[in-house]
Amino acid sequence: MGFRLRKSFKIAPGVRMTVSHRGVGYSVGGRGMRISRSAGGRLTGSVGIPGSGLSYSTRLDGGRPRRPSRPASRPQPKTAQPQQNKPGLFAPAPEKELYRALFEDRDRGRLPHIAGRHPDWAPLCAAFDGLLSYHGRDLAHAEAALRTALDHGGEIADHPFVRAYVDMPVITLRIAHGVDAALPPSREAVGLTLAELYQATGRPEQAIAVVEGLEPTFSAAVSLAELYSETGRHDAVIDLTNNLSNASDPHAFLLVMRARALAAGGMGDGAHQTLKEVLRRRGTDPEIVTLAGIEQARLALDRGERARARQILERLYARDAAFPGLADLLRQVESAD
């Protein structure tokens, strides 16, 4: 598959960079407000409701308002206050009801009732309901709603409600160790959220089926690489990660998955060189660095270099003792000495 690159990742506290086929943009800010500049030069201000998963944005450079690229966080002083459009007097009833539930009352519990009264709006209501329920950790309800929205088959981003308003809900989703995807309301957001839910509840095969059914994007590639690796599909990981360079944290994560797959296929030298490439770039997310270090330790064990493996793991443990699986692996190595 050909994967289109569009990824947002942190480059410093309060600063994120978005890489796409059109170029590089950035966003600055924190909890409550954010200023963003797109690859095309568009300047956008965003404000959010902490803990709700919702954010609102408008153009600050005089142009037409567009969707935000990520949710907002901490207030940034001396910035313009975005304005929010509202449904007009003669707007359809479901449009007014959905707007009120999402942006004024912030009551996701009303979304199923709106869907029941207005069946044509049910898929969109299910999408928002699922995304917000996942954010609120109501996983059983989120799964049912996301499944309904995904099975509908349409592109949520094309719905008139989504296209009509400046202010959009945005979900930030952890799709892999050290990799967060900031997604607008879309079929991709619904699918990746459902896949993460399946993975978190021990159903990786269902997660793979969902992601493979989405349009191929860079975020989907990261999610698939982790899922393929988790289920032992190492050849698929290698095919997915051919011709990658270490240009960003998401690229680095994919290279770690590639190294793991190469090692599983008996290509230890290739895995070693790939991990060196991951660790060569400064500023890589600490979780990805730890993940790469664990793979280095596994390679050392495969070569019978137990002392070196223990040294690597002890260094990683001193930095991040809570990293999943690290303490168990270190204990296994120590007990075998």
ChimeraX attribute file (.defattr): number of C-alpha atoms within 10 A of each C-alpha:
attribute: neighborCount
match mode: 1-to-1
recipient: residues
	/A:1	10
	/A:2	10
	/A:3	13
	/A:4	15
	/A:5	16
	/A:6	16
	/A:7	24
	/A:8	26
	/A:9	21
	/A:10	20
	/A:11	16
	/A:12	10
	/A:13	9
	/A:14	15
	/A:15	16
	/A:16	17
	/A:17	21
	/A:18	23
	/A:19	18
	/A:20	16
	/A:21	10
	/A:22	11
	/A:23	12
	/A:24	17
	/A:25	20
	/A:26	21
	/A:27	25
	/A:28	19
	/A:29	22
	/A:30	19
	/A:31	17
	/A:32	18
	/A:33	27
	/A:34	29
	/A:35	24
	/A:36	27
	/A:37	21
	/A:38	20
	/A:39	17
	/A:40	10
	/A:41	13
	/A:42	17
	/A:43	21
	/A:44	25
	/A:45	26
	/A:46	31
	/A:47	29
	/A:48	24
	/A:49	18
	/A:50	15
	/A:51	10
	/A:52	16
	/A:53	19
	/A:54	21
	/A:55	25
	/A:56	27
	/A:57	31
	/A:58	27
	/A:59	23
	/A:60	20
	/A:61	13
	/A:62	10
	/A:63	11
	/A:64	10
	/A:65	21
	/A:66	18
	/A:67	22
	/A:68	28
	/A:69	26
	/A:70	26
	/A:71	28
	/A:72	29
	/A:73	21
	/A:74	16
	/A:75	16
	/A:76	17
	/A:77	9
	/A:78	6
	/A:79	13
	/A:80	16
	/A:81	13
	/A:82	19
	/A:83	16
	/A:84	14
	/A:85	11
	/A:86	16
	/A:87	16
	/A:88	9
	/A:89	8
	/A:90	7
	/A:91	10
	/A:92	10
	/A:93	13
	/A:94	19
	/A:95	17
	/A:96	16
	/A:97	15
	/A:98	24
	/A:99	17
	/A:100	16
	/A:101	16
	/A:102	21
	/A:103	18
	/A:104	9
	/A:105	11
	/A:106	16
	/A:107	15
	/A:108	18
	/A:109	12
	/A:110	17
	/A:111	22
	/A:112	15
	/A:113	13
	/A:114	20
	/A:115	18
	/A:116	12
	/A:117	11
	/A:118	14
	/A:119	12
	/A:120	11
	/A:121	18
	/A:122	21
	/A:123	24
	/A:124	28
	/A:125	28
	/A:126	25
	/A:127	26
	/A:128	25
	/A:129	26
	/A:130	29
	/A:131	25
	/A:132	24
	/A:133	21
	/A:134	24
	/A:135	18
	/A:136	13
	/A:137	12
	/A:138	12
	/A:139	18
	/A:140	12
	/A:141	13
	/A:142	25
	/A:143	21
	/A:144	14
	/A:145	27
	/A:146	30
	/A:147	18
	/A:148	19
	/A:149	25
	/A:150	25
	/A:151	11
	/A:152	15
	/A:153	10
	/A:154	14
	/A:155	15
	/A:156	25
	/A:157	15
	/A:158	13
	/A:159	14
	/A:160	10
	/A:161	18
	/A:162	18
	/A:163	14
	/A:164	14
	/A:165	19
	/A:166	20
	/A:167	26
	/A:168	25
	/A:169	24
	/A:170	27
	/A:171	25
	/A:172	18
	/A:173	18
	/A:174	15
	/A:175	21
	/A:176	21
	/A:177	19
	/A:178	20
	/A:179	25
	/A:180	18
	/A:181	24
	/A:182	20
	/A:183	24
	/A:184	22
	/A:185	21
	/A:186	20
	/A:187	23
	/A:188	24
	/A:189	26
	/A:190	27
	/A:191	26
	/A:192	26
	/A:193	28
	/A:194	27
	/A:195	28
	/A:196	23
	/A:197	22
	/A:198	19
	/A:199	17
	/A:200	12
	/A:201	11
	/A:202	10
	/A:203	13
	/A:204	21
	/A:205	15
	/A:206	14
	/A:207	24
	/A:208	23
	/A:209	13
	/A:210	23
	/A:211	24
	/A:212	15
	/A:213	12
	/A:214	16
	/A:215	15
	/A:216	16
	/A:217	18
	/A:218	19
	/A:219	27
	/A:220	26
	/A:221	24
	/A:222	22
	/A:223	23
	/A:224	27
	/A:225	27
	/A:226	23
	/A:227	23
	/A:228	21
	/A:229	19
	/A:230	14
	/A:231	11
	/A:232	13
	/A:233	15
	/A:234	22
	/A:235	15
	/A:236	15
	/A:237	25
	/A:238	22
	/A:239	12
	/A:240	21
	/A:241	19
	/A:242	11
	/A:243	7
	/A:244	12
	/A:245	14
	/A:246	18
	/A:247	12
	/A:248	22
	/A:249	27
	/A:250	27
	/A:251	19
	/A:252	27
	/A:253	27
	/A:254	29
	/A:255	28
	/A:256	30
	/A:257	30
	/A:258	29
	/A:259	31
	/A:260	28
	/A:261	25
	/A:262	21
	/A:263	20
	/A:264	17
	/A:265	13
	/A:266	11
	/A:267	13
	/A:268	20
	/A:269	13
	/A:270	16
	/A:271	25
	/A:272	19
	/A:273	11
	/A:274	22
	/A:275	24
	/A:276	17
	/A:277	15
	/A:278	26
	/A:279	18
	/A:280	10
	/A:281	13
	/A:282	7
	/A:283	13
	/A:284	21
	/A:285	19
	/A:286	14
	/A:287	17
	/A:288	23
	/A:289	22
	/A:290	23
	/A:291	20
	/A:292	25
	/A:293	22
	/A:294	22
	/A:295	23
	/A:296	24
	/A:297	23
	/A:298	21
	/A:299	23
	/A:300	19
	/A:301	16
	/A:302	14
	/A:303	11
	/A:304	11
	/A:305	13
	/A:306	19
	/A:307	15
	/A:308	15
	/A:309	24
	/A:310	22
	/A:311	13
	/A:312	20
	/A:313	26
	/A:314	16
	/A:315	13
	/A:316	20
	/A:317	16
	/A:318	9
	/A:319	12
	/A:320	15
	/A:321	14
	/A:322	10
	/A:323	14
	/A:324	10
	/A:325	10
	/A:326	18
	/A:327	16
	/A:328	10
	/A:329	16
	/A:330	20
	/A:331	12
	/A:332	11
	/A:333	16
	/A:334	13
	/A:335	8
	/A:336	7
	/A:337	8
